[in-house]
C-alpha cells in the first residue's frame, strides 16, 4: 500500500512511513496491551486465547505485508482470508467498534502522526466492517 503524504516527494509504503518493523511491533503490542487492560475491550478480548502472544505475531505479520513491508503472514500461512478466519467468532458492530477504538488508541499512544492515523483508520474501518458476520 502506497502513501502519498504532503511532506513526501515520492510515494513510500505505509510500512516505511509508519517506521518499519520496530514501530509496527510497538503499535501491535500496545493494541493488545490495551485490549488486556481496558474493560471497554472485554468483548474482543474474550475472542482471543488466554495468551495473546500468537495473536500479536499474526497481526504484526499481517499488517507488515498489508502495509507494503515483508509478506510475513503469507509466507507462513498463505492468503490471509480474513473473513473466513474470523467466521468462528461472532463479530457485530460492537466488536468492530471495540477493535477500531483499541487500534486508534494504540496508534495515538505510540505516536503515529495524525494524518497517517486517519488514513489507516479509514482502511481499518472498511475491513472491520466487512468482517461483521452477525446481526446487531
C-alpha positions in Angstrom: 0.0 0.0 0.0 1.4 3.4 -1.0 1.1 6.5 1.0 1.2 10.0 -0.6 1.7 12.4 2.3 2.1 16.2 1.9 5.7 16.0 3.0 6.7 13.2 0.7 8.2 13.9 -2.8 7.9 10.3 -3.7 5.5 7.6 -2.7 6.6 5.3 0.1 4.9 2.3 1.6 2.9 2.7 4.7 5.3 0.3 6.3 8.1 2.7 5.6 6.1 5.8 6.6 5.0 4.2 9.9 8.6 3.4 10.9 9.1 -0.2 9.7 9.1 -3.3 11.9 10.0 -1.6 15.1 7.2 0.9 15.1 4.7 -1.6 13.8 5.5 -4.1 16.5 5.2 -1.3 19.1 1.7 -0.4 17.7 0.5 -4.1 17.7 1.9 -4.7 21.2 0.1 -1.6 22.5 -3.1 -2.7 20.8 -3.0 -6.0 22.6 -1.9 -4.4 25.9 -4.9 -2.1 25.8 -7.2 -5.0 24.9 -6.0 -6.8 28.0 -6.1 -3.7 30.3 -9.2 -1.8 29.4 -12.7 -3.1 30.3 -14.2 -1.5 27.3 -12.4 -4.1 25.1 -13.6 -7.1 27.0 -15.8 -8.2 24.1 -12.9 -8.6 21.7 -10.5 -9.8 24.4 -12.8 -12.8 25.1 -12.4 -13.9 21.4 -8.7 -14.4 22.0 -6.8 -17.3 23.7 -5.6 -16.7 27.3 -2.1 -15.8 25.9 -2.2 -13.2 23.1 1.4 -14.0 22.0 0.3 -15.8 18.9 -2.4 -13.2 18.1 0.2 -10.4 18.4 2.5 -12.2 16.0 -0.2 -12.9 13.5 -1.5 -9.3 13.5 2.1 -8.0 13.2 2.8 -10.4 10.3 -0.4 -9.5 8.5 0.0 -5.7 8.9 3.6 -5.9 7.7 2.5 -7.2 4.3 -0.7 -5.2 4.2 1.3 -2.0 4.7 3.8 -2.9 1.9 6.5 -4.4 4.0 7.6 -8.1 4.1 4.8 -10.5 3.5 5.4 -12.4 6.7 1.8 -13.7 7.2 1.5 -15.0 3.6 5.0 -16.7 3.9 3.7 -18.6 6.9 0.0 -19.3 6.2 -0.8 -18.3 2.6 -3.5 -15.9 1.7 -5.0 -14.2 4.8 -8.7 -15.0 4.0 -9.6 -12.6 6.9 -13.3 -13.1 6.8 -13.1 -16.9 6.6 -10.5 -17.0 9.5 -12.9 -14.9 11.7 -16.1 -16.8 10.9 -15.9 -18.9 14.1 -16.3 -15.7 16.1 -19.5 -13.6 16.3 -18.4 -10.2 15.0 -21.0 -7.5 15.1 -20.9 -3.7 15.3 -19.9 -3.7 18.9 -16.9 -5.9 18.3 -16.0 -3.9 15.2 -16.1 -0.7 17.1 -14.1 -2.1 20.0 -11.4 -3.2 17.6 -11.3 0.2 15.9 -11.3 2.1 19.2 -8.5 -0.1 20.5 -6.4 0.4 17.4 -7.0 4.1 17.3 -5.9 4.4 20.9 -2.8 2.2 20.3 -1.7 4.3 17.3 -2.1 7.5 19.3 -0.2 6.1 22.2 2.8 5.1 20.1 3.0 8.4 18.3 1.7 7.7 14.8 1.1 11.1 13.1 -2.5 12.2 12.9 -2.7 12.3 9.1 -1.4 8.7 9.0 -3.8 7.6 11.8 -6.7 9.0 9.9 -5.7 7.3 6.7 -5.2 3.9 8.4 -8.5 4.2 10.3 -10.4 4.6 7.0 -8.9 1.4 5.7 -9.3 -0.4 9.1 -12.9 0.6 9.2 -13.6 -0.8 5.8 -12.0 -4.1 6.7 -13.5 -4.3 10.2 -17.0 -3.5 8.9 -16.6 -6.2 6.2 -15.7 -8.7 9.0 -19.1 -8.4 10.6 -21.0 -11.7 10.5 -23.8 -11.3 13.0 -26.9 -9.1 13.1 -26.9 -6.3 15.7 
